[in-house]
Amino acid sequence: MRQVKMTRDSFHVFQANARNALKQSEQVPSILICAGTGCIAGGAMKIYDNLKTECEKRGLPVYVGLKHDTDAEKSLHVKMSGCHGFCEMGPLVHIEPMGVMYIHVKPEDCHEILEKTVLGGEIIDRLVYHLDGVAYPRQEDIPFYKKQHRVVLENCGSSDAEDIEEYIAKGGYAGFEKALFEMTDEEICRSIIDSGLRGRGGGGFPAGQKWDGARKQKSEKKYIVCNGDEGDPGAFMDRSIMEGNPHSVLEGMMIAGRAVGSDEGYIYVRAEYPLAVSRLKAAIAKAEEYGLLGDHVMGTDFSFRIHVNMGAGAFVCGEGSALTASIEGNRGMPRVKPPRTIEHGLWAEPTVLNNVETFANVPLIIRKGVDWYRSIGTKTSPGTKAFALTGNVVNTGLIEVPMGTTIREVVFDIGGGIRGGKKFKAVQIGGPSGGATTASREHLDLPLDFDSLKSIGAMIGSGGLVVMDEDTCMVETARFFMEFTQKESCGKCVPCREGTKRMLEILDRIIDNKGTLEDLDLLEELADTISKTALCGLGQSACKPVQSTLKYFRDEYLAHVVDHHCPICNKEKPHPTIDPEKCKGCGKCRKNCPMEAITGVAKQVHVIDPEKCINCGACVTNCPFGAIAASK
């Protein structure tokens, strides 16, 4: 591998050249194909190949990077970008400089896209997003994007995910350069403290305080660890950042390394994220090739290496001490704290552990400044937050909004309201560690920030937002999350191992209409005990879905245990249907079904069991062929 001996001066030269190349590239048409996991499953790679083939047929020069021959007439760029976010409408194709976004693109559309739009400047109406009879050809005008503020996700849908030159052209590694040459370790930590950045992994602990605590530890060896495990059902924010903007994660870790005196970092990624792993490794290799990672970076005494470690898919490995144990080659199990990770982390050394989204915010804070960052969001929760919007909502996908945006804005303005014109009922926020909100005005107008959600017994958690309609039984919802938590319990501590098992047994009994009023008291007692005595944060928060639904939807529990008849569970439930002519037997619906309600073998038509289906919409969202129709 060719390695560039990068100095600060040569970085500035490279940066200037990259910016000029970007400026030149903007003068010719660019086709960006969404290459997030969802769109790839829907045929994005075939679209990419077909577009290049169509160009070759016409003798058009195609460039995949920033460099191009300015003398070539009608030359164009074809890029694989990260996730555009509008997953419900994928595969997505974005055409610049027109700003046109096409939805539900098929490989056979490539000829028409090239002829009419790229070469002819004509908009193809059938490929444009429509709502209430209005066409929205430009991405920025689509209501789904209108109220978003894409900061961390800005480059995901607008840049080549694997192009380091384009990343640098758009300001990448400038924050690291500033931290390396213009700031002391204390000043870096102070900037992160003053920014108010709180960890995006769940609890919202101030990131700067964690860094400063590690900085002050007297140790010759320290580690920076990035948590990319993301085990919550329905969550895919971190995956999308790693796939679409991997260099931002590396840069954030490098700045952290400079701040605390570390020379080594690890990114812990679920093995189920092969695309994220591939792009992270490619980004690391490029950063090393350009002399931004390795020994004596830019001629300084700062050295830093980053490794990618793949986890085996255990939910508990999202907990800090379990994660570090897994990296060490041990079974992923939490340990008693204190000591904290910043004192006793990876291989018993001081360790900074943050999640993907947290690290991706850091370069922007250093480059653009504390005041810029604090101008977004709320006083106690500055910045933005990425959410995975799923469930019974019209527009599912990846969104990013300022902290403090209300649930109403997310569900109805961005999400487009409830699918099928049904009534909104609740949102489960934060996955198995979060809680449910109601359709009350108080909850709908509740700001999405760490402190507001905590006040009603919920939490941001990983950032999963599951929207539920009037046909959702909240007791069944609580049972689903408890089943997940119980299966994923590491078994180390009695409260979590035995307590969640007993709670699941009670919930099963209630769902079968065999429960009693005493069971409700026992559920509350067990939940209180587990939350106070479990070893780790995952165990302590495991009961939140049950506690919140007992508080806000107690009438549904009473229907099960007093009337022994739930009007929701015991009526004929609507469920999605699979069109046998469109189904290709890919198995994606089956793999994503949380209730194992879908059966079938590879390359054969799959079937949905209406008795098991809870109408969550996961199969509809994940089907790459449009073969599954949502319930009416």
Secondary structure, DSSP 4 states (H G I P E B T S, - for coil): -------HHHHHHHHHHHHHHHHHHTTS-EEEEE-SHHHHHTTHHHHHHHHHHHHHHTT--EESSS---TTSTT-EEEEEE---S-GGG-S-EEEETTTEEE-S--GGGHHHIIIIIITT----GGGSEEETTEEE-BGGGSHHHHT---STTTTTTTSBTT-HHHHHHTTTTHHHHHHHHH--HHHHHHHHHHHT-B-TTTT--BHHHHHHHHHTS--S--EEEEEE---STT--HHHHHHHH-HHHHHHHHHHHHHHHT--EEEEEEETT-HHHHHHHHHHHHHHHHTTSSBSSGGGSS--BEEEEEEE---GGGGSHHHHHHHHTTS-------SSPTTTS-GGGS-EEEEEHHHHHHHHHHHHH-HHHHHTSB-SSSBSEEEEEEEESBSS-EEEEEETT-BHHIIIIIIS-SBGGGPPEEEEEESGGGSEEE-SSHHHHT-B-SHHHHHHTT---TT-EEEEEETT--HHHHHHHHHHHHHHH----SHHHHHHHHHHHHHHHHHHTT---HHHHHHHHHHHHHHHHH-SSHHHHHTTHHHHHHHHH-HHHHHIIIIIS--TTTTS-----EE-TTT-----HHHHH-TT--EE--TTS--EE-TTT-----HHHHH-TTS-EEPP-
